[in-house]
Amino acid sequence: MAPIKFGVGQSVLRKEDDALIRGRGRYTDDHAPVTLHALVLRSPHAHANFTIDVSKARTLPGVAAILTAEETKDLGGLPCLFNLEDHPFTGPDYPILAAGEVRHVGDAVAFVVAETVAQARDAIEAIEVDWKPLPSVNGLVNAVAKGAPQVWAKHAGNVLFDVPIGDKKAVDAVFAKAPVIAEVKIVNPRVIINYMETRAAICEYDAKRDYMTLTIGSQGSHRLRDILCDNVLKMPKDKMRVICPDVGGGFGTRLFPYREYALVAFAAKKLGKNVKWAADRTDHFLGDAQGRDNVTHARMALSEDGKFLAMDVDLMADMGAYLSTFGPYIPHGGAGMLPGLYDIQTFHCRVRTVFTNSVPVDAYRGAGRPEAAYVVERLVDQCARKLGMSPDAIRRKNFIPPKAMPYKTVTGKVYDSGDFTAHMKRAMDVAGWKEFPKRAKAAKKGGIVRGIGMATYVEVCGTMGDETANVALGADGDVTILIGTQSTGQGHHTAYAQIVAEQFGVTPDRVHIVQGDTAKVATGLGTGGSASIPTGGVSVQRATRQLGINLKELAADMLETSAADLEIDGGVVKIAGTDRSVSFADLAKKADPSKLNASETFSSADGTFPNGTHLVEVEIDPATGKIAIVNYVIVDDFGVTLNPLLLAGQVHGGTMQGIGQALMEQAIYDPEDGQLVTGTFMDYALPRAADGAPISFETHNIPCVTNPLGVKGAGEAGAIGSCPAVMNAIIDGLYREYKIEHIDMPATPERVWMAIREHERLHTL
């Protein structure tokens, strides 16, 4: 059968883009019915006791309300939705407004509502706060040092939990006898996740019905509603509608409830008027969850011929001052992916989560899996250097072979499919790996150091839970999908339309998607963990298939034939091999409405395991430390490609985020006073197009055995393989030229230049 023009596997152009390009997108800040505006008063101190007096500010023109901890004391705090079964912990309260003590710069202490933003700002400035600064601590190593200031008195040593994964005794026994041991001590720096559209929230309150409509740009309307109603506002869920309109980026950080969402709802009900809050970029830097921030010591025991015998990891992860929604899960869940693509039979990881006086840390694109891939891939390259092996040879020796699939890792993950050597070899061929020495020699003649590096990766994704899709035929013959996933720019409207087109042969413009509205869509998980297509896509496929069965049964009566003799194509149901048919529109007009829709639910409990190889070539200018990426090759296994254009966009975007982290991004807190030094775009660098390179991207797909579509999630993959590939390339060049075998992210020109100068100093003594 020939491929359907707009079906699965086709490079269908994004149907969302016309409105967005023409400026017709509708984001939260575009929402019109607003009467009052709100701003947040944030702490200028990393740790302090305080008293607050808002009496003067309340008398200013236009001020409708000023909320403090006293007014919001009956509200619940923001919850952490993760705990450990074997080592349960009790986290600190995360209040909607701080009461008497703040624990990071940006901690919220008051919420001002006024007729205009300018009036709210005047009131913010008029609030009198008596601050009494307390000792603070920032940085993981500082936080666990003896005598460090305590973020929370009940968490001694600033540690939330300190738990093992794996078999420590078995690992120690192997290391005691291992002929070769390689190790790395690395920092995965904290990053600030900057999406194009800052967060905003609008609450419209209907006093007659005691009903709230909350408009928020998030990654899932149902999750936000449920947490806000159940945990914070303590109100029935059927009294709140949450709408997510167009959303300008998410990357995991929009999954969570934030203080301002509860505050606009509380204020709207209290005042009986609509209330709007919109973050400026400073609010974003000081109030939104941040990402990564790990310090890791990893060791590998090896045989003399390079076989991995055991892996031992000590991982510390910064939680910030409070526990964000999934914060503690990120390092603990990510640790399960530390063995990577390798056949490692003996494993142990110590996981510590640590409090500091900083913004809370939570999921950022990949959520623990990029951190794990960075550790193991940096370690594998160090193993190769230790033994004098090439990076590809040591990987090839230790990869899990295809014949071992399904393969259960030592941490309990079950890889269903994959040929890791194949995509590595293809990436090497495309990149001209064998010819690299010639290029390096030519670069050296021009005073430039050239390096080449690779990283292979695997991640687990698509494990969010049940997702239900309802597919319905409208009176005009068009198809509407109601689903609880949430697009933040990925292209769901196009992707889901292709799944319908695959079975009905209709063009994408005849398929309409409804997401992000709890009043229209009954349930939903939102979007996170690359789950929308592996889970939501299967639900759409199955619901479409069931609707097709219904339509054939209806058409069989109208055409006086058997449903088995019918086929669907181009929006009509026809008797195969004849010109007798009935259109979707005619069916919709005459059929029982209950037969014109179908719902199906799918849960990808086993997850999917996308994997691949990133291969990078860089040039390093020893005089300045500046790094240029001159070649970037990616070969991925995503099981089945739904839309090559959408897929390439996801991979390119994630890769550029990884390049940014590898080369320039780092949130820096002043160790003395806890101020966020990189608190604006003047100080926090984001990658531009010129910081990357043209990316050669292709797939070497092996269908996923556990997913009915055969797909493996793709949204986070680019951010997982990129950091270790870039850093391995940089270290390759520095090691070959200067025997420098370690540098931490971000590899800024200053950091590279100083490493080279230090090498020269040591070798001139």
Helices and strands as residue ranges (DSSP letters): H 17-21, G 28-30, E 36-42, E 48-53, H 55-58, E 63-67, E 101-102, E 108-114, H 117-126, E 128-133, H 140-143, G 156-158, E 159-166, H 168-177, E 180-191, E 200-206, E 211-216, H 221-227, I 228-233, G 237-239, E 240-243, H 259-271, E 275-278, H 281-287, E 291-302, E 308-320, H 329-335, E 347-355, H 369-387, H 391-398, G 402-404, E 407-408, E 414-415, H 420-431, G 433-435, H 436-445, E 449-458, E 466-473, E 479-483, H 492-504, G 508-510, E 511-514, I 532-537, H 538-559, G 563-565, E 566-569, E 572-575, E 581-583, H 584-590, G 593-595, E 597-603, E 611-620, E 627-637, H 644-663, G 689-691, E 695-699, H 717-738, H 749-762
